[in-house]
Amino acid sequence: MLKIFLISYITLEFSNGLKLIYDKREKSDIFTFLVLVNSGSFNEEKGSEGLTHFLEHMLFDGNKEFSREELRKNFDNFGLYVNAFTREDYTAYFFSGPDKNFKEGIYLLYLMLFKSNFPDKEFEKEKGVVLQEMYQDRSREYNIVKEKVDSIIYKGTNYSHPVIGYENIIKNLK
């Protein structure tokens, strides 16, 4: 039997460019809530390539109310999957889970995005995580080719550098 799910999106765009997208699946008690921030690697100046992606990682590392571990545990306790990704033109933060925990998810995401405290103890650890991700990405053929093609096609623009940035920039972050 073929099941068809109707998908309805609610999109809100604020004057500062922040976009919120809510995806509710018909006949399901699961939702996805996505926040798009109009800032990606394209917005980075020379010498700061990769900082948007690094910031994406740091927002998971604690805030005014919860440590990294407590934040993760809270999302888990509410049955919420949380993640993020950075692209050239935007960064997305999202969570999915049961309808009944919608408000809790929004509150936790709010703390991440607007009340992060960037703990010193997490900073060096996160540099290592991003560097490891960079090494893994650069060992895959698709990513190797994409970086080379982008550097040629978009030469002279911010689209020419990789979203994940450069090793020397991440290593030397203070």
MOCORQUI-V722488 format. One record per residue. N is the residue number from 1. RES is the residue in one small letter. SS is DSSP state (helix for helix, strand for strand, loop for the rest). OMEGA is omega in radians with two decimals (NA if undefined). NEAR is the number of other C-alpha atoms within 12 Angstrom. Layout:
N|RES|SS|OMEGA|NEAR, N|RES|SS|OMEGA|NEAR
//
This chain:
1|m|loop|3.13|3, 2|l|loop|3.08|4, 3|k|loop|3.10|7, 4|i|loop|3.10|10, 5|f|loop|3.05|12, 6|l|loop|-3.14|12, 7|i|strand|3.08|16, 8|s|strand|3.14|15, 9|y|strand|2.97|17, 10|i|strand|-3.13|18, 11|t|strand|3.06|17, 12|l|strand|3.08|18, 13|e|strand|-3.11|17, 14|f|loop|-3.07|14, 15|s|loop|3.12|8, 16|n|loop|3.11|12, 17|g|loop|3.12|16, 18|l|loop|3.12|21, 19|k|strand|3.05|24, 20|l|strand|3.13|28, 21|i|strand|3.13|26, 22|y|strand|-3.11|27, 23|d|strand|3.11|28, 24|k|strand|3.12|25, 25|r|strand|3.10|22, 26|e|loop|3.08|16, 27|k|loop|3.13|14, 28|s|loop|3.09|17, 29|d|loop|-3.13|16, 30|i|strand|3.10|23, 31|f|strand|2.97|32, 32|t|strand|3.11|32, 33|f|strand|-3.03|40, 34|l|strand|3.04|34, 35|v|strand|3.08|35, 36|l|strand|3.09|30, 37|v|strand|-3.09|30, 38|n|loop|3.08|25, 39|s|loop|3.11|28, 40|g|loop|-3.08|33, 41|s|helix|3.11|36, 42|f|helix|-3.09|31, 43|n|helix|-3.08|28, 44|e|loop|3.08|28, 45|e|loop|3.08|19, 46|k|loop|-3.11|20, 47|g|loop|3.10|19, 48|s|loop|-3.14|29, 49|e|loop|-3.14|31, 50|g|loop|-3.09|40, 51|l|helix|3.10|39, 52|t|helix|3.10|35, 53|h|helix|3.12|41, 54|f|helix|3.09|42, 55|l|helix|3.09|36, 56|e|helix|3.13|36, 57|h|helix|-3.07|36, 58|m|helix|-3.12|33, 59|l|loop|3.09|39, 60|f|loop|-2.96|40, 61|d|loop|3.04|33, 62|g|strand|-3.13|33, 63|n|strand|-3.05|28, 64|k|loop|-3.09|21, 65|e|loop|-2.99|20, 66|f|loop|2.97|26, 67|s|strand|3.10|27, 68|r|helix|-3.10|30, 69|e|helix|3.14|16, 70|e|helix|3.12|19, 71|l|helix|3.12|31, 72|r|helix|-3.13|27, 73|k|helix|3.12|19, 74|n|helix|3.08|26, 75|f|helix|3.14|33, 76|d|helix|-3.12|21, 77|n|helix|3.11|17, 78|f|loop|3.12|25, 79|g|loop|-3.06|22, 80|l|loop|3.01|31, 81|y|strand|-3.11|29, 82|v|strand|3.11|30, 83|n|strand|3.13|25, 84|a|strand|3.03|30, 85|f|strand|-3.13|30, 86|t|strand|3.06|32, 87|r|loop|-3.12|30, 88|e|loop|-3.00|30, 89|d|loop|-3.11|22, 90|y|loop|2.98|26, 91|t|strand|-3.09|35, 92|a|strand|3.05|33, 93|y|strand|-3.07|37, 94|f|strand|2.98|36, 95|f|strand|3.11|39, 96|s|strand|3.11|34, 97|g|strand|-3.11|30, 98|p|strand|3.13|25, 99|d|helix|-3.03|26, 100|k|helix|-3.11|17, 101|n|helix|-3.13|26, 102|f|helix|-3.09|29, 103|k|helix|3.14|20, 104|e|helix|3.11|25, 105|g|helix|3.12|35, 106|i|helix|3.13|33, 107|y|helix|-3.14|23, 108|l|helix|3.11|40, 109|l|helix|3.06|37, 110|y|helix|3.13|27, 111|l|helix|3.13|26, 112|m|helix|-3.00|38, 113|l|helix|-3.01|31, 114|f|helix|-3.07|18, 115|k|loop|3.13|22, 116|s|strand|-3.13|27, 117|n|loop|3.04|24, 118|f|loop|-3.10|28, 119|p|loop|-3.14|21, 120|d|helix|-3.08|15, 121|k|helix|-3.13|15, 122|e|helix|-3.02|25, 123|f|helix|-3.13|27, 124|e|helix|3.10|22, 125|k|helix|-3.09|22, 126|e|helix|3.04|29, 127|k|helix|3.11|33, 128|g|helix|3.13|21, 129|v|helix|-3.13|23, 130|v|helix|3.10|33, 131|l|helix|3.10|28, 132|q|helix|3.09|19, 133|e|helix|3.12|25, 134|m|helix|3.14|29, 135|y|helix|3.12|18, 136|q|helix|3.13|16, 137|d|helix|-3.07|22, 138|r|loop|3.04|22, 139|s|loop|3.13|14, 140|r|loop|-3.09|14, 141|e|helix|-3.09|12, 142|y|helix|-3.11|14, 143|n|helix|3.10|20, 144|i|helix|-3.14|18, 145|v|helix|-3.12|17, 146|k|helix|3.13|21, 147|e|helix|-3.13|27, 148|k|helix|-3.13|19, 149|v|helix|3.14|17, 150|d|helix|-3.12|22, 151|s|helix|3.12|19, 152|i|helix|-3.07|16, 153|i|helix|-3.04|16, 154|y|loop|-3.10|17, 155|k|loop|3.12|15, 156|g|loop|3.10|13, 157|t|loop|3.11|19, 158|n|helix|3.06|28, 159|y|helix|-3.08|30, 160|s|helix|-3.14|27, 161|h|loop|-3.09|33, 162|p|loop|3.14|38, 163|v|loop|-3.07|39, 164|i|loop|3.07|42, 165|g|loop|-3.09|40, 166|y|loop|-3.08|31, 167|e|helix|-3.06|27, 168|n|helix|3.13|18, 169|i|helix|3.14|22, 170|i|helix|-3.14|31, 171|k|helix|-3.04|25, 172|n|loop|3.11|17, 173|l|loop|3.09|23, 174|k|loop|NA|10
//
